[in-house]
Amino acid sequence: MFFCQNLEHEGSQIIGFCLYPDCQEPKSQFCVNCLINPQKHLNCRNDCKPFDKIDILLDLIIYKLDQMLEQADWKFQQFKLEYEKTIKIILKEQQKFQEIAKNLKVQKCKDFLDNIGKVKFWNTNIKSTQFEKEIINLWLKQGIELINQKEYQRALVKFEKVLQEDANNHLAKFYQSILKQKQGVTLMQQNNNYKSFQLLKELQLEYPNFQEQALITLQEKLRIKSNNIATLILQVYCMIQFDKKKKKIDIDQNIMIYCDIILGLDKYNVFALGMKTISLCEQKKYQQAILSAEEGVMVNNKNSHLQYIKGFVLYQLNQCQDAIELFDKAISIDPNHVDAINGKGNSLQNLKQYEQAIICYDQVISIDPNYVDAYSNKGLSLYNLKQYEQAIICYDKAITFNRNHVIASFNKGLSLYNLKQYEQAIICYDKVILIDPNYFNAYFNKSFIPKIEFQVIVYRI
């Protein structure tokens, strides 16, 4: 039971509510005494409804809503009939144009001439600039969706069509780099990642906002879902190369999360299997990395990159002889797998087989003259053979490709020191410190140059 809130009417039972929207009274509810007072609800007496009248009003509201539902349902049925009719017309027209396109490809010109009126109609109604933009977005979307369906060869065709019309389309360039064919197998399946990373660096220089713009294009302009494999792969690449705002450990953990999502969609995805293993290595979780690598090889033991990844983990554990066996397996599957050849060279170097290591690095350079680390690693082998002048040539080559190559600059300083070119060595150490102020060994070696001979520390990539 409700009672009136007016102090003068204390104890009086509420008999109804005022339903006038602009009522000036502080409370909507009223009692008998409220209505007796001529100053109360002065302009809205007709809207002061007792409970029984309110009950009738509510019944009427429900009835009106039922009528609205019936009207909406009727309109929907009418719309549905019109929609189905329109869809049939569009599908019939689309089928006809697909047939025209198919016949034109095999040069059945008569069919095209028979339907040229329809083609002219569409040509008139589509502005050239709008058409080019829409068709490029269509091909991009189709290519990305084909990646999600693991139709890699067909996806590559779509991206190549985009680049024929727009040679600078950065999204098409990115996905083409992943899908580029090699002996009938795409890089998505083989996952020779270093070329994709190299292209991504170039894209980032050309398009400073590549990461943000690419993801916006996927999700907003092309309306590709965030759980699409192609979108997830792009996000992982961007995290690896450009997510400088986050700590390295956070990036690696995020990469693992995204890789697990990709594997949930495609358990055989080479990219995700490989990147997950590398991220575990980066976090020094080597036993988990071994399990991840073995899982990848079990999924596809004919895949060169998965063999390389497992070898990479063993190399990190300093199990160099076992690593070489896996690198050799990768090379036997793909003789041009430069990461595996470089990894074999590094393992041989750890085993102090410097001449054999140099053969590997030379092989890498012959396949890919832009593979920077091969020059730096070859320089280290030459350094260990006390061929300091030749080592410096290799370090200089690496620095030409990457002027901020810390290890090449540091090791060049070591070679110059051994040639007693102390001033030049100091210049190298100063450059290292400028690039990386936390590179302790550069300070250490520099500080001892004027004083004493010392055991220098060398590093390899």
C-alpha positions as CSV (number, residue, x, y, z in Angstrom):
1,M,0.0,0.0,0.0
2,F,1.3,3.5,-1.0
3,F,0.7,6.6,1.1
4,C,0.8,10.3,0.0
5,Q,4.2,12.0,0.4
6,N,2.6,15.4,1.1
7,L,3.1,16.1,4.9
8,E,-0.3,17.7,5.1
9,H,-1.9,14.5,3.9
10,E,0.1,12.1,6.0
11,G,-1.6,8.6,6.2
12,S,-3.8,9.2,3.1
13,Q,-3.8,6.3,0.7
14,I,-2.6,6.9,-2.9
15,I,-5.5,6.4,-5.4
16,G,-3.7,7.1,-8.7
17,F,-0.9,8.8,-10.7
18,C,-0.8,11.9,-12.8
19,L,0.3,11.0,-16.4
20,Y,0.8,14.5,-17.8
21,P,4.4,14.7,-19.1
22,D,4.9,18.4,-18.0
23,C,3.1,18.1,-14.5
24,Q,4.6,20.7,-12.2
25,E,4.0,18.7,-9.0
26,P,7.1,17.2,-7.4
27,K,5.4,13.8,-7.2
28,S,3.3,12.0,-9.8
29,Q,1.2,10.0,-7.2
30,F,-1.8,11.6,-5.6
31,C,-4.4,11.0,-2.9
32,V,-8.1,12.2,-2.6
33,N,-7.0,15.2,-0.6
34,C,-4.5,16.2,-3.4
35,L,-7.5,16.5,-5.8
36,I,-9.6,18.4,-3.3
37,N,-7.0,21.1,-3.2
38,P,-7.7,23.3,-6.3
39,Q,-4.0,24.4,-6.4
40,K,-2.8,20.8,-7.0
41,H,-2.6,19.5,-10.6
42,L,-4.2,22.7,-11.8
43,N,-3.7,22.2,-15.5
44,C,-3.7,18.4,-15.7
45,R,-6.8,17.2,-13.9
46,N,-7.8,15.1,-16.9
47,D,-4.5,13.3,-16.8
48,C,-4.8,12.3,-13.1
49,K,-5.8,8.7,-13.5
50,P,-7.0,6.4,-10.7
51,F,-5.7,2.9,-10.7
52,D,-8.7,1.3,-12.5
53,K,-8.3,3.8,-15.4
54,I,-4.6,3.2,-15.5
55,D,-5.3,-0.5,-15.8
56,I,-7.6,0.1,-18.8
57,L,-4.9,2.3,-20.3
58,L,-2.2,-0.4,-20.0
59,D,-4.6,-2.9,-21.7
60,L,-5.0,-0.4,-24.5
61,I,-1.2,0.1,-24.8
62,I,-0.7,-3.6,-25.1
63,Y,-3.4,-3.9,-27.7
64,K,-1.8,-1.0,-29.8
65,L,1.6,-2.8,-29.6
66,D,0.0,-6.0,-30.9
67,Q,-1.4,-4.0,-33.8
68,M,2.1,-2.6,-34.5
69,L,3.6,-6.1,-34.5
70,E,0.9,-7.3,-36.9
71,Q,1.7,-4.3,-39.2
72,A,5.4,-4.8,-38.9
73,D,5.0,-8.5,-39.8
74,W,2.8,-7.7,-42.8
75,K,5.3,-5.1,-44.0
76,F,8.2,-7.6,-43.5
77,Q,6.3,-10.3,-45.5
78,Q,5.8,-7.8,-48.3
79,F,9.4,-6.7,-48.1
80,K,10.5,-10.4,-48.1
81,L,8.6,-11.1,-51.2
82,E,10.1,-8.0,-52.9
83,Y,13.5,-9.0,-51.6
84,E,13.3,-12.5,-52.9
85,K,12.1,-11.3,-56.3
86,T,15.0,-8.8,-56.5
87,I,17.6,-11.4,-55.4
88,K,16.4,-13.7,-58.2
89,I,16.7,-10.9,-60.8
90,I,20.2,-10.0,-59.5
91,L,21.4,-13.6,-59.4
92,K,20.1,-14.2,-62.9
93,E,21.9,-11.1,-64.1
94,Q,25.1,-12.0,-62.3
95,Q,25.0,-15.5,-63.8
96,K,24.6,-14.0,-67.2
97,F,27.6,-11.7,-66.8
98,Q,29.7,-14.6,-65.4
99,E,28.8,-16.5,-68.6
100,I,29.7,-13.5,-70.7
101,A,33.1,-13.1,-68.9
102,K,33.8,-16.9,-69.3
103,N,33.0,-16.8,-73.0
104,L,35.1,-13.7,-73.6
105,K,38.2,-15.3,-72.0
106,V,38.0,-18.1,-74.6
107,Q,37.4,-15.4,-77.3
108,K,33.7,-16.3,-78.0
109,C,33.1,-12.8,-79.3
110,K,29.6,-13.5,-80.7
111,D,28.2,-14.1,-77.2
112,F,29.8,-10.8,-76.1
113,L,28.3,-8.9,-79.1
114,D,24.9,-10.4,-78.4
115,N,25.0,-8.9,-74.9
116,I,27.0,-5.8,-75.6
117,G,23.9,-3.6,-74.8
118,K,23.9,-4.8,-71.2
119,V,27.7,-4.2,-70.9
120,K,27.2,-0.6,-72.3
121,F,24.5,0.0,-69.8
122,W,26.7,-0.9,-66.9
123,N,29.7,1.0,-68.4
124,T,27.5,4.1,-68.5
125,N,26.3,3.7,-64.9
126,I,29.7,3.1,-63.3
127,K,32.1,6.0,-63.2
128,S,35.7,4.9,-64.2
129,T,37.4,6.1,-60.9
130,Q,34.7,4.6,-58.7
131,F,34.9,1.3,-60.7
132,E,38.6,1.0,-60.3
133,K,38.5,1.6,-56.6
134,E,35.6,-0.8,-56.0
135,I,37.1,-3.6,-58.1
136,I,40.5,-3.3,-56.3
137,N,38.7,-3.6,-52.9
138,L,36.7,-6.5,-54.2
139,W,39.9,-8.4,-55.3
140,L,41.6,-7.6,-52.0
141,K,38.6,-8.9,-50.1
142,Q,38.4,-12.0,-52.2
143,G,42.1,-12.7,-51.8
144,I,42.0,-12.3,-48.1
145,E,39.0,-14.6,-47.8
146,L,40.7,-17.2,-50.0
147,I,43.6,-17.2,-47.5
148,N,41.1,-18.0,-44.8
149,Q,39.9,-20.9,-46.9
150,K,43.5,-22.0,-47.5
151,E,43.0,-21.5,-51.2
152,Y,46.5,-19.9,-51.5
153,Q,47.1,-20.2,-55.2
154,R,43.7,-18.6,-56.0
155,A,44.4,-15.9,-53.4
156,L,47.8,-15.0,-55.0
157,V,46.0,-14.5,-58.4
158,K,43.7,-11.9,-56.8
159,F,46.6,-10.0,-55.2
160,E,48.5,-10.0,-58.5
161,K,45.4,-8.6,-60.3
162,V,45.3,-5.8,-57.7
163,L,48.9,-4.9,-58.3
164,Q,48.4,-4.8,-62.1
165,E,45.9,-2.0,-61.5
166,D,47.6,-0.4,-58.4
167,A,51.3,-1.2,-58.3
168,N,51.7,0.6,-54.9
169,N,48.9,-1.2,-53.1
170,H,50.7,-2.0,-49.8
171,L,48.2,-4.7,-48.6
172,A,48.4,-6.6,-51.9
173,K,52.3,-6.4,-51.7
174,F,52.3,-7.7,-48.2
175,Y,50.1,-10.7,-48.9
176,Q,51.8,-11.4,-52.2
177,S,55.1,-11.7,-50.4
178,I,53.6,-14.4,-48.2
179,L,51.9,-16.2,-51.0
180,K,54.5,-15.9,-53.8
181,Q,54.8,-19.2,-55.6
182,K,57.9,-21.3,-55.6
183,Q,58.0,-24.6,-57.4
184,G,54.2,-24.9,-57.1
185,V,54.2,-24.4,-53.3
186,T,53.3,-21.1,-51.7
187,L,55.3,-19.4,-49.0
188,M,52.2,-19.6,-46.8
189,Q,52.7,-23.4,-46.9
190,Q,56.5,-23.3,-47.0
191,N,56.8,-20.1,-44.9
192,N,60.2,-18.8,-46.0
193,N,59.5,-15.8,-43.7
194,Y,62.6,-13.6,-44.1
195,K,61.6,-12.2,-47.5
196,S,58.2,-11.2,-46.0
197,F,59.9,-9.5,-43.1
198,Q,62.3,-7.7,-45.5
199,L,59.3,-6.5,-47.6
200,L,57.4,-5.4,-44.5
201,K,60.4,-3.2,-43.4
202,E,60.4,-1.6,-46.9
203,L,56.6,-1.0,-46.7
204,Q,57.0,0.6,-43.2
205,L,59.6,3.0,-44.6
206,E,57.3,3.8,-47.6
207,Y,54.2,3.9,-45.5
208,P,55.0,5.1,-41.9
209,N,51.5,4.2,-40.7
210,F,51.4,0.8,-42.5
211,Q,50.4,-1.2,-39.4
212,E,47.5,1.0,-38.4
213,Q,46.3,1.8,-42.0
214,A,46.5,-1.9,-43.1
215,L,44.4,-3.1,-40.1
216,I,41.9,-0.3,-40.7
217,T,41.6,-1.2,-44.3
218,L,41.0,-4.8,-43.4
219,Q,38.4,-4.3,-40.6
220,E,36.6,-1.1,-41.7
221,K,36.9,-0.7,-45.5
222,L,36.9,-4.3,-46.5
223,R,35.0,-5.5,-43.4
224,I,37.2,-8.5,-42.8
225,K,36.5,-10.1,-39.4
226,S,39.3,-9.9,-36.8
227,N,39.4,-13.7,-36.5
228,N,40.3,-14.1,-40.2
229,I,43.6,-15.9,-40.6
230,A,44.9,-13.2,-43.0
231,T,44.1,-10.5,-40.5
232,L,45.7,-12.4,-37.6
233,I,48.9,-13.0,-39.7
234,L,49.2,-9.3,-40.5
235,Q,48.8,-8.5,-36.8
236,V,51.6,-10.9,-35.8
237,Y,54.0,-9.5,-38.4
238,C,53.2,-6.0,-37.2
239,M,53.9,-7.0,-33.6
240,I,57.2,-8.6,-34.5
241,Q,58.5,-5.6,-36.4
242,F,56.9,-2.5,-35.1
243,D,55.3,-2.8,-31.7
244,K,58.0,-0.8,-30.0
245,K,55.7,0.6,-27.3
246,K,55.4,-2.8,-25.5
247,K,58.0,-4.8,-23.7
248,K,59.6,-7.6,-25.6
249,I,58.2,-10.3,-23.3
250,D,54.7,-8.8,-23.7
251,I,55.1,-8.9,-27.5
252,D,56.2,-12.5,-27.5
253,Q,53.3,-13.5,-25.2
254,N,50.8,-11.7,-27.6
255,I,52.4,-13.4,-30.6
256,M,51.8,-16.8,-28.9
257,I,48.1,-15.9,-28.2
258,Y,47.5,-14.9,-31.8
259,C,49.3,-18.0,-33.1
260,D,47.1,-20.2,-30.9
261,I,44.1,-18.4,-32.4
262,I,45.4,-19.1,-35.9
263,L,46.0,-22.8,-35.0
264,G,42.5,-23.0,-33.7
265,L,41.3,-22.0,-37.2
266,D,43.9,-24.0,-39.1
267,K,46.0,-26.5,-37.0
268,Y,48.4,-27.1,-40.0
269,N,49.3,-23.4,-40.4
270,V,53.0,-23.3,-40.9
271,F,53.3,-19.7,-40.1
272,A,51.7,-20.0,-36.6
273,L,53.5,-23.2,-35.7
274,G,56.9,-21.6,-36.6
275,M,56.2,-18.2,-34.9
276,K,54.9,-19.8,-31.7
277,T,58.1,-21.8,-31.4
278,I,60.3,-18.8,-32.1
279,S,58.4,-16.8,-29.5
280,L,59.0,-19.5,-26.9
281,C,62.7,-19.4,-27.7
282,E,62.7,-15.6,-27.3
283,Q,61.3,-16.1,-23.8
284,K,63.9,-18.8,-23.2
285,K,61.2,-21.4,-22.7
286,Y,63.3,-24.0,-24.6
287,Q,61.5,-27.2,-23.4
288,Q,58.2,-25.8,-24.5
289,A,59.8,-24.6,-27.7
290,I,61.1,-28.2,-28.4
291,L,57.6,-29.6,-27.9
292,S,56.1,-26.9,-30.2
293,A,58.8,-27.6,-32.8
294,E,58.2,-31.4,-32.7
295,E,54.4,-30.8,-33.0
296,G,55.1,-28.8,-36.1
297,V,57.3,-31.5,-37.7
298,M,54.7,-34.1,-36.8
299,V,52.1,-32.1,-38.6
300,N,54.2,-31.9,-41.7
301,N,57.7,-33.4,-41.8
302,K,58.1,-32.5,-45.5
303,N,58.0,-28.8,-44.6
304,S,61.4,-27.2,-44.9
305,H,60.6,-24.3,-42.6
306,L,59.3,-26.5,-39.7
307,Q,62.5,-28.6,-39.9
308,Y,64.5,-25.4,-39.8
309,I,62.5,-24.1,-36.7
310,K,63.3,-27.3,-34.8
311,G,66.9,-27.0,-35.7
312,F,66.9,-23.4,-34.6
313,V,65.6,-24.5,-31.1
314,L,68.4,-27.1,-30.8
315,Y,70.9,-24.5,-31.9
316,Q,69.7,-22.2,-29.1
317,L,70.2,-25.1,-26.7
318,N,73.8,-25.4,-28.1
319,Q,73.0,-28.9,-29.4
320,C,74.8,-28.0,-32.6
321,Q,75.3,-31.4,-34.1
322,D,71.7,-32.3,-33.8
323,A,70.7,-28.8,-35.1
324,I,72.9,-29.4,-38.3
325,E,71.0,-32.7,-39.0
326,L,67.7,-30.8,-39.0
327,F,69.1,-27.9,-41.0
328,D,70.3,-30.4,-43.6
329,K,66.8,-31.9,-43.7
330,A,65.4,-28.5,-44.4
331,I,68.0,-27.9,-47.1
332,S,67.3,-31.3,-48.7
333,I,63.6,-30.3,-49.0
334,D,64.4,-26.7,-50.2
335,P,68.0,-26.2,-51.4
336,N,67.5,-22.4,-51.3
337,H,66.3,-22.2,-47.7
338,V,68.7,-19.5,-46.7
339,D,67.7,-19.4,-43.0
340,A,68.5,-23.1,-42.7
341,I,71.9,-22.7,-44.5
342,N,72.8,-19.8,-42.3
343,G,71.7,-21.8,-39.2
344,K,74.0,-24.6,-40.3
345,G,76.8,-22.1,-40.7
346,N,76.3,-20.8,-37.2
347,S,76.2,-24.3,-35.8
348,L,79.5,-25.2,-37.6
349,Q,81.0,-22.0,-36.2
350,N,80.0,-23.1,-32.7
351,L,81.8,-26.4,-33.4
352,K,84.8,-24.3,-34.5
353,Q,84.6,-25.6,-38.1
354,Y,85.1,-22.2,-39.5
355,E,86.0,-23.1,-43.1
356,Q,82.8,-25.2,-43.4
357,A,80.8,-22.3,-41.8
358,I,82.2,-19.9,-44.5
359,I,81.1,-22.2,-47.2
360,C,77.5,-22.0,-45.8
361,Y,77.6,-18.2,-45.6
362,D,78.9,-17.9,-49.1
363,Q,76.0,-20.2,-50.3
364,V,73.5,-17.9,-48.5
365,I,75.0,-14.8,-50.2
366,S,74.9,-16.5,-53.6
367,I,71.2,-17.2,-53.2
368,D,70.3,-13.9,-51.5
369,P,72.9,-11.1,-51.8
370,N,70.8,-9.0,-49.5
371,Y,70.9,-11.4,-46.5
372,V,72.7,-9.1,-44.2
373,D,73.6,-11.5,-41.3
374,A,75.4,-13.9,-43.7
375,Y,78.1,-11.2,-44.2
376,S,78.4,-10.5,-40.5
377,N,78.6,-14.2,-39.6
378,K,81.1,-14.9,-42.3
379,G,83.2,-12.0,-40.9
380,L,83.2,-13.7,-37.5
381,S,84.4,-17.0,-39.0
382,L,87.2,-15.1,-40.8
383,Y,88.0,-13.3,-37.5
384,N,88.3,-16.7,-35.7
385,L,90.7,-17.8,-38.5
386,K,92.7,-14.6,-37.8
387,Q,92.0,-13.2,-41.2
388,Y,91.1,-9.8,-39.9
389,E,91.3,-7.7,-43.1
390,Q,88.9,-10.1,-44.8
391,A,86.6,-10.1,-41.8
392,I,86.5,-6.3,-41.9
393,I,85.4,-6.4,-45.6
394,C,82.5,-8.6,-44.6
395,Y,81.5,-6.4,-41.6
396,D,81.6,-3.4,-43.9
397,K,79.2,-5.1,-46.3
398,A,76.8,-5.9,-43.5
399,I,77.0,-2.3,-42.3
400,T,76.3,-1.1,-45.9
401,F,73.0,-2.9,-45.8
402,N,72.2,-1.9,-42.2
403,R,74.2,1.0,-40.8
404,N,72.8,0.3,-37.3
405,H,74.0,-3.3,-37.3
406,V,75.4,-3.4,-33.8
407,I,77.1,-6.8,-33.9
408,A,78.9,-6.1,-37.2
409,S,80.1,-2.7,-35.9
410,F,81.3,-4.3,-32.6
411,N,83.1,-7.2,-34.3
412,K,84.7,-4.8,-36.8
413,G,86.1,-3.0,-33.8
414,L,87.6,-6.3,-32.5
415,S,89.3,-7.0,-35.9
416,L,90.7,-3.4,-36.0
417,Y,92.0,-3.9,-32.5
418,N,93.8,-7.1,-33.5
419,L,95.4,-5.1,-36.4
420,K,96.5,-2.6,-33.8
421,Q,94.4,0.1,-35.5
422,Y,93.2,1.4,-32.1
423,E,91.8,4.7,-33.1
424,Q,89.6,3.1,-35.8
425,A,88.5,0.4,-33.2
426,I,87.4,3.2,-30.8
427,I,85.3,4.8,-33.6
428,C,83.5,1.4,-34.0
429,Y,82.9,1.1,-30.3
430,D,81.6,4.7,-30.1
431,K,79.2,3.9,-32.9
432,V,78.0,0.8,-31.1
433,I,77.4,2.9,-28.0
434,L,75.5,5.5,-30.0
435,I,73.2,2.8,-31.5
436,D,72.8,0.9,-28.2
437,P,73.9,2.7,-25.0
438,N,73.4,-0.5,-23.0
439,Y,75.9,-2.5,-25.0
440,F,78.3,-3.1,-22.1
441,N,81.1,-4.9,-23.9
442,A,81.6,-1.8,-26.2
443,Y,82.5,0.3,-23.1
444,F,84.6,-2.5,-21.7
445,N,86.7,-3.0,-24.8
446,K,87.0,0.7,-25.5
447,S,88.2,1.5,-21.9
448,F,91.1,-1.0,-22.1
449,I,92.5,-0.1,-25.5
450,P,95.1,2.4,-24.3
451,K,96.2,0.3,-21.3
452,I,96.6,-3.4,-21.7
453,E,96.0,-6.4,-24.0
454,F,92.8,-8.2,-23.1
455,Q,90.7,-11.2,-23.9
456,V,88.0,-9.8,-26.2
457,I,84.4,-11.1,-26.4
458,V,82.9,-11.9,-29.7
459,Y,79.3,-12.3,-30.7
460,R,77.4,-13.9,-33.5
461,I,73.8,-13.6,-34.7
